[in-house]
Amino acid sequence: TSVAVFVCGWNALAGGYEGFDGSMHEAVIQGSWVQKVGLPLTPFTVLTPSLGLLLVFRTNTSYQRWDEARKFWGLNINHTRDLNRMATAWYGNQSNQDDTKFIGASTPAAENIDPVKRQEDLQQLSLFTWAFVRSMKRHLSPPAEDEEAFIKEIRARLTPEQAENIITANHRPNRALYDLSVAIEKLPMHFVRKDELNKNLSIFEDTLGGSERLLSSPVPLFYSRH
């Protein structure tokens, strides 16, 4: 680039140039020793196909990374909805509540559901689901991008103890997933259904690991330097 700029500038000074209004301007540097310079076309002809392929590789790689990250985030959205849907529908369900028959040992009869307790438990589950997604977003962002906003939002929605546990954790998303696991375990429902809820958490862990892989494995330097 610097060589091309030099050649264009020198030729304008030594041979004159055409202004933006179409008028011609005489050379600034004149003399018998002054000559225009040029660049041979052979290197450009030889390198153009290679540079074109390199540009295609870089574009394809960048799009694939973007598309993979978009799919990870889409999975998070889908399974947060799925998790809370199942928890809401199955809360308190035992055999004596909905006549569901489970294979294996019988489970103790479920007590009548307290509407207030039900709302509190499901609210906790919803908050910890949000805390994981918010912590993942913060974890994958630049260090100083939204640290203050993250801390403010976490402290506004969670209890002081819960908020500090996440804020001070070495790995915030994993801490939020742990809290979410505990919230699921406390729900009054059959263990088979708890297992179904926990499958969503395994998917969350997969999307988190995949996103960390994309973050820690940038586009090859050979692509980005051309």
C-alpha positions as CSV (number, residue, x, y, z in Angstrom):
1,T,0.0,0.0,0.0
2,S,2.8,2.4,0.9
3,V,4.6,1.7,-2.4
4,A,1.4,2.3,-4.4
5,V,0.8,5.6,-2.5
6,F,4.4,6.7,-3.2
7,V,4.1,5.9,-6.9
8,C,0.8,7.8,-7.3
9,G,2.1,10.8,-5.4
10,W,5.4,10.9,-7.4
11,N,3.7,10.6,-10.7
12,A,1.3,13.4,-9.8
13,L,4.2,15.7,-8.9
14,A,6.4,14.7,-11.8
15,G,3.9,14.3,-14.6
16,G,0.9,16.5,-13.6
17,Y,-2.5,15.4,-12.5
18,E,-6.2,15.9,-13.2
19,G,-8.2,17.7,-10.6
20,F,-11.6,16.8,-9.3
21,D,-13.2,19.3,-11.6
22,G,-11.5,17.7,-14.6
23,S,-8.9,20.4,-15.2
24,M,-5.3,19.3,-15.8
25,H,-2.5,20.6,-13.6
26,E,1.1,20.8,-14.7
27,A,3.9,18.9,-12.9
28,V,5.2,20.5,-9.8
29,I,8.6,19.0,-10.3
30,Q,10.1,19.7,-13.7
31,G,13.4,18.8,-15.4
32,S,15.0,16.5,-17.8
33,W,15.9,14.1,-15.0
34,V,12.4,13.8,-13.8
35,Q,10.6,10.7,-15.0
36,K,7.5,8.9,-14.1
37,V,7.7,5.6,-12.3
38,G,5.5,2.6,-12.6
39,L,4.9,-0.9,-11.1
40,P,5.1,-4.1,-13.2
41,L,1.8,-5.9,-13.7
42,T,3.3,-9.4,-13.4
43,P,3.3,-9.6,-9.6
44,F,-0.3,-8.4,-9.4
45,T,-1.4,-10.8,-12.1
46,V,0.3,-13.7,-10.3
47,L,-0.9,-12.8,-6.8
48,T,-4.5,-11.7,-7.5
49,P,-6.0,-15.3,-7.5
50,S,-4.1,-16.2,-4.3
51,L,-5.3,-13.0,-2.6
52,G,-8.8,-13.6,-3.8
53,L,-8.8,-17.1,-2.3
54,L,-7.4,-15.8,0.9
55,L,-10.2,-13.2,1.1
56,V,-12.8,-16.0,0.5
57,F,-11.3,-18.1,3.3
58,R,-11.3,-15.3,5.7
59,T,-14.9,-14.3,4.9
60,N,-16.1,-17.9,5.2
61,T,-14.3,-18.4,8.5
62,S,-15.6,-15.2,10.0
63,Y,-19.2,-16.1,8.9
64,Q,-18.9,-19.6,10.3
65,R,-17.8,-18.3,13.6
66,W,-20.6,-15.8,13.8
67,D,-23.2,-18.3,12.7
68,E,-21.9,-20.8,15.3
69,A,-22.1,-18.2,18.1
70,R,-25.6,-17.2,17.0
71,K,-26.7,-20.9,17.2
72,F,-25.2,-21.2,20.7
73,W,-27.2,-18.2,21.9
74,G,-30.3,-19.4,20.2
75,L,-30.0,-22.7,22.1
76,N,-29.8,-20.8,25.3
77,I,-33.0,-18.9,24.5
78,N,-34.9,-22.1,23.5
79,H,-33.8,-24.1,26.5
80,T,-34.4,-21.3,29.1
81,R,-38.0,-21.3,27.9
82,D,-38.1,-25.1,27.9
83,L,-36.7,-25.3,31.4
84,N,-39.2,-22.9,32.9
85,R,-42.1,-24.4,31.0
86,M,-41.4,-27.9,32.3
87,A,-40.8,-26.6,35.9
88,T,-44.1,-24.7,35.9
89,A,-46.1,-27.6,34.5
90,W,-44.5,-30.3,36.7
91,Y,-44.3,-28.5,40.0
92,G,-45.6,-30.7,42.8
93,N,-46.5,-33.5,40.4
94,Q,-46.4,-36.9,42.0
95,S,-48.5,-40.0,41.3
96,N,-51.2,-38.8,43.7
97,Q,-51.4,-35.4,42.0
98,D,-51.7,-36.2,38.3
99,D,-52.1,-40.0,38.1
100,T,-48.7,-40.3,36.4
101,K,-47.1,-43.8,36.8
102,F,-43.4,-43.9,37.0
103,I,-41.2,-47.0,36.6
104,G,-39.3,-48.0,39.7
105,A,-39.8,-47.5,43.4
106,S,-42.8,-45.6,44.5
107,T,-42.4,-42.1,45.8
108,P,-44.1,-40.5,48.8
109,A,-47.3,-38.8,48.3
110,A,-47.0,-35.1,47.6
111,E,-48.6,-32.7,50.0
112,N,-51.1,-30.1,48.8
113,I,-49.3,-27.3,46.9
114,D,-49.0,-24.0,48.7
115,P,-49.5,-21.3,46.0
116,V,-47.2,-18.9,47.7
117,K,-44.4,-21.4,48.1
118,R,-44.9,-22.5,44.5
119,Q,-44.6,-18.9,43.2
120,E,-41.5,-18.4,45.3
121,D,-39.8,-21.6,44.1
122,L,-40.6,-20.9,40.4
123,Q,-39.5,-17.3,40.8
124,Q,-36.1,-18.5,42.2
125,L,-35.7,-20.9,39.2
126,S,-36.5,-18.1,36.8
127,L,-34.1,-15.7,38.4
128,F,-31.2,-18.2,38.4
129,T,-31.9,-19.0,34.8
130,W,-31.6,-15.3,34.0
131,A,-28.5,-15.1,36.2
132,F,-26.8,-17.8,34.1
133,V,-27.5,-16.2,30.8
134,R,-26.5,-12.7,32.1
135,S,-23.3,-14.1,33.6
136,M,-22.5,-15.9,30.4
137,K,-22.9,-12.6,28.5
138,R,-20.6,-10.8,30.9
139,H,-18.1,-13.7,30.9
140,L,-17.8,-13.5,27.1
141,S,-17.6,-9.7,26.9
142,P,-14.4,-7.5,27.2
143,P,-13.4,-7.0,30.9
144,A,-14.5,-3.4,31.2
145,E,-17.5,-3.4,28.8
146,D,-20.4,-3.8,31.2
147,E,-19.0,-4.9,34.6
148,E,-20.8,-2.1,36.5
149,A,-24.1,-2.8,34.8
150,F,-23.7,-6.5,35.5
151,I,-23.1,-6.0,39.2
152,K,-25.9,-3.6,39.5
153,E,-28.4,-5.9,37.7
154,I,-27.4,-9.0,39.7
155,R,-27.7,-7.2,43.0
156,A,-31.0,-5.7,42.1
157,R,-32.6,-9.1,41.3
158,L,-31.0,-11.6,43.6
159,T,-30.6,-11.6,47.4
160,P,-27.4,-10.1,48.7
161,E,-25.9,-13.5,49.5
162,Q,-26.8,-15.0,46.1
163,A,-25.5,-11.9,44.3
164,E,-22.2,-11.9,46.0
165,N,-21.7,-15.6,45.4
166,I,-22.0,-15.0,41.7
167,I,-20.0,-11.7,41.6
168,T,-17.1,-13.1,43.5
169,A,-16.9,-16.4,41.8
170,N,-13.9,-17.3,39.7
171,H,-16.2,-18.6,37.0
172,R,-19.5,-16.7,37.2
173,P,-21.6,-18.8,34.7
174,N,-20.7,-22.0,36.4
175,R,-21.6,-20.6,39.8
176,A,-25.0,-19.5,38.3
177,L,-25.5,-23.0,36.9
178,Y,-24.7,-24.5,40.3
179,D,-27.4,-22.3,41.9
180,L,-29.8,-23.3,39.2
181,S,-29.1,-26.9,39.9
182,V,-29.8,-26.4,43.6
183,A,-33.1,-24.6,42.7
184,I,-34.2,-27.6,40.6
185,E,-33.3,-30.0,43.3
186,K,-35.5,-28.2,45.8
187,L,-38.6,-28.5,43.5
188,P,-41.2,-30.9,44.7
189,M,-41.4,-33.3,41.8
190,H,-40.4,-36.8,40.8
191,F,-36.7,-37.3,40.2
192,V,-37.3,-38.5,36.7
193,R,-38.7,-35.1,35.9
194,K,-35.9,-33.4,37.7
195,D,-33.5,-35.3,35.4
196,E,-35.4,-33.9,32.4
197,L,-34.9,-30.4,33.7
198,N,-31.2,-31.0,34.3
199,K,-30.8,-32.0,30.7
200,N,-31.3,-28.3,29.9
201,L,-28.4,-27.4,32.2
202,S,-26.1,-29.8,30.3
203,I,-27.0,-28.0,27.1
204,F,-26.2,-24.7,28.8
205,E,-22.8,-26.0,29.7
206,D,-22.2,-27.1,26.1
207,T,-23.1,-23.7,24.7
208,L,-20.9,-22.0,27.3
209,G,-18.0,-24.2,26.4
210,G,-18.5,-23.7,22.7
211,S,-18.7,-20.0,23.1
212,E,-15.5,-20.0,25.2
213,R,-13.8,-22.0,22.4
214,L,-14.8,-19.4,19.8
215,L,-13.5,-16.6,22.1
216,S,-10.2,-18.2,22.8
217,S,-9.5,-19.3,19.2
218,P,-9.5,-16.2,17.1
219,V,-9.3,-16.0,13.3
220,P,-5.9,-17.3,12.2
221,L,-3.3,-14.4,12.1
222,F,-2.4,-15.4,8.5
223,Y,-6.0,-14.4,7.5
224,S,-6.3,-11.3,9.5
225,R,-3.0,-9.8,8.2
226,H,-4.0,-9.8,4.6
